[in-house]
Structure formats: structure tokens, C-alpha cells
């Protein structure tokens, strides 16, 4: 998973992902990855129109 996220930064591409919220709801997100850490990553979320931090699961 981390490798795909890191590569998307290099290529500047958008990713579609399925997102599982803390409350158990699932949504599909289109994102542009900004930064990748050990257990999370920062991305611009086009659904919410803002930068978000996501946990790598």
C-alpha cells in the first residue's frame, strides 16, 4: 500500500480508494497524495474539498 502511495506522489496522479470511517461507514474517495508517513498519509480529498490525514490499514 505504501509503495502505491509513494509512487502516486512521484507521478502526480489521482487515486480512487475505498474509505472506512471510524463509525464503520464506507465511502469512495478520489485523492491526490501529498505526504506518506509510517502509519498514515496526507492527501487532498476531492469529495470533501480539503486536505485530510488517512490511516494506513
N, CA and C of each residue as an Amber inpcrd file, in Angstrom:
protein
   171
   0.8160000  -1.1980000   0.0000000   0.0000000   0.0000000   0.0000000
   0.8610000   1.2640000   0.0000000   1.8880000   1.2890000   0.8820000
   2.7520000   2.4730000   0.9520000   3.4520000   2.7260000  -0.3750000
   3.8580000   1.6640000  -1.0620000   4.5680000   1.8170000  -2.3400000
   3.6680000   2.5040000  -3.3630000   2.4050000   2.1160000  -3.4200000
   1.4580000   2.7410000  -4.3520000   1.2820000   4.2170000  -4.0060000
   1.1790000   4.5270000  -2.7380000   1.0210000   5.9180000  -2.3130000
   2.2420000   6.7530000  -2.6740000   3.4220000   6.2070000  -2.4220000
   4.6660000   6.9210000  -2.7390000   4.7980000   7.1320000  -4.2460000
   4.4650000   6.1160000  -5.0370000   4.5420000   6.2490000  -6.4910000
   3.5710000   7.2980000  -7.0030000   2.3920000   7.3850000  -6.3870000
   1.4120000   8.3710000  -6.8530000   1.9080000   9.7960000  -6.6320000
   2.7290000  10.0120000  -5.6010000   3.3330000  11.3360000  -5.3980000
   4.2880000  11.6340000  -6.5410000   5.1080000  10.6560000  -6.8970000
   6.0960000  10.8380000  -7.9690000   5.4440000  11.1680000  -9.2990000
   4.3460000  10.4750000  -9.6010000   3.6720000  10.6590000 -10.8840000
   2.6210000  11.7510000 -10.8590000   2.2430000  12.2130000  -9.6710000
   1.2580000  13.2770000  -9.5570000  -0.1530000  12.8500000  -9.9200000
  -0.4030000  11.5500000  -9.9030000  -1.7050000  11.0430000 -10.3050000
  -2.7220000  11.0220000  -9.1790000  -3.9710000  10.8600000  -9.5570000
  -5.0570000  10.7360000  -8.5990000  -5.3190000   9.2610000  -8.3280000
  -5.7770000   8.9640000  -7.1300000  -6.1270000   7.6010000  -6.7490000
  -7.5850000   7.5550000  -6.3080000  -8.2520000   6.4650000  -6.6100000
  -9.5780000   6.1940000  -6.0680000  -9.3960000   5.1650000  -4.9750000
 -10.0080000   5.4060000  -3.8220000  -9.8720000   4.4580000  -2.7170000
 -11.2050000   4.2840000  -2.0070000 -11.3420000   3.1560000  -1.3700000
 -12.4830000   2.9160000  -0.5030000 -12.0330000   3.3030000   0.8960000
 -12.8590000   4.0870000   1.5750000 -12.5030000   4.6300000   2.8790000
 -13.4370000   4.0800000   3.9480000 -12.8710000   3.5510000   5.0230000
 -13.6420000   3.0530000   6.1520000 -13.4890000   4.0390000   7.3060000
 -14.5670000   4.7140000   7.6550000 -14.5490000   5.7090000   8.7350000
 -14.5590000   5.0240000  10.0920000 -14.2400000   5.7760000  11.1240000
 -14.2260000   5.2360000  12.4790000 -15.5940000   4.7230000  12.9040000
 -16.6680000   5.3090000  12.3570000 -18.0200000   4.8720000  12.7220000
 -18.4800000   3.6430000  11.9300000 -17.6030000   3.1340000  11.0570000
 -17.9150000   1.9330000  10.2910000 -18.5090000   2.1820000   8.9180000
 -18.7810000   3.4360000   8.5780000 -19.3310000   3.7480000   7.2540000
 -18.2330000   3.6790000   6.1940000 -18.6420000   3.3300000   4.9920000
 -17.7030000   3.1800000   3.8780000 -18.0570000   4.1800000   2.7900000
 -17.0360000   4.8290000   2.2320000 -17.2530000   5.7340000   1.1050000
 -16.0960000   5.6060000   0.1190000 -16.3560000   6.0180000  -1.0970000
 -15.3270000   6.0170000  -2.1280000 -14.7660000   7.4290000  -2.2080000
 -13.4570000   7.5300000  -2.2180000 -12.7840000   8.8360000  -2.2480000
 -11.8320000   8.9130000  -3.4330000 -11.7720000  10.0710000  -4.0590000
 -10.7370000  10.3710000  -5.0550000  -9.7670000  11.3080000  -4.3660000
  -8.4890000  10.9090000  -4.3620000  -7.4880000  11.6670000  -3.6110000
  -6.2470000  11.9380000  -4.4480000  -5.4950000  12.9410000  -4.0020000
  -4.1580000  13.2060000  -4.5240000  -3.2320000  13.2050000  -3.3140000
  -2.3220000  12.2410000  -3.2790000  -1.4410000  12.0430000  -2.1240000
  -0.4050000  13.1680000  -2.0580000  -0.2240000  13.7000000  -0.8600000
   0.7160000  14.7970000  -0.6310000   1.9560000  14.3080000   0.1100000
   1.7480000  13.4650000   1.1440000   2.8520000  13.0230000   2.0020000
   2.5160000  11.6480000   2.5680000   3.5250000  10.7810000   2.6790000
   3.3300000   9.4410000   3.2220000   4.2260000   9.2460000   4.4340000
   3.6120000   8.8210000   5.5450000   4.3440000   8.5210000   6.7750000
   4.3580000   7.0190000   7.0100000   4.7560000   6.6190000   8.2020000
   4.8330000   5.1930000   8.5460000   3.4450000   4.5600000   8.6660000
   2.5320000   5.2420000   9.3360000   1.2120000   4.6570000   9.5840000
   0.0500000   5.4960000   9.0590000   0.3630000   6.6000000   8.3920000
  -0.6860000   7.4500000   7.8400000  -0.1650000   8.1930000   6.6150000
  -1.0960000   8.8110000   5.8980000  -0.6900000   9.6440000   4.7710000
  -1.6040000  10.8480000   4.6720000  -1.0910000  11.8900000   4.0760000
  -1.8140000  13.1540000   3.8980000  -2.1870000  13.2500000   2.4320000
  -3.4250000  13.6460000   2.1560000  -3.8880000  13.7350000   0.7770000
  -4.9590000  14.8020000   0.6500000  -5.1070000  15.3150000  -0.5610000
  -6.2350000  16.1970000  -0.8500000  -7.4040000  15.3080000  -1.2430000
  -8.5230000  15.4450000  -0.5460000  -9.7180000  14.6510000  -0.8020000
 -10.6890000  15.4780000  -1.6420000 -10.9890000  15.0090000  -2.8460000
 -11.8720000  15.7410000  -3.7390000 -13.3310000  15.6650000  -3.2960000
 -13.7060000  14.6380000  -2.5520000 -15.0730000  14.5400000  -2.0350000
 -15.3380000  15.6330000  -0.9980000 -14.4070000  15.8310000  -0.0940000
 -14.5560000  16.8330000   0.9720000 -13.9990000  18.2010000   0.5920000
 -13.1700000  18.2540000  -0.4490000 -12.6130000  19.5300000  -0.8960000
 -11.5900000  20.1130000   0.0630000 -10.8470000  19.2230000   0.7370000
  -9.8380000  19.6900000   1.6810000  -8.7530000  18.6350000   1.8850000
  -7.6710000  19.0570000   2.5280000  -6.5940000  18.1240000   2.8610000
  -7.0220000  17.2920000   4.0550000  -6.7220000  15.9950000   4.0180000
  -7.1000000  15.0600000   5.0650000  -5.9410000  14.1440000   5.4010000
  -5.9560000  13.5980000   6.5980000  -4.9900000  12.5850000   7.0060000
  -5.7140000  11.2560000   7.1220000  -5.1750000  10.2290000   6.4520000
  -5.7660000   8.9100000   6.4430000  -4.8020000   7.9190000   7.0940000
  -5.3420000   6.9540000   7.8190000  -4.5380000   5.9060000   8.4410000
  -4.3150000   4.7850000   7.4350000  -3.0950000   4.2700000   7.3750000
  -2.7910000   3.1370000   6.5090000  -3.1370000   1.8750000   7.2890000
  -4.0450000   1.0690000   6.7230000  -4.5230000  -0.0990000   7.4560000
  -4.0130000  -1.3730000   6.9970000
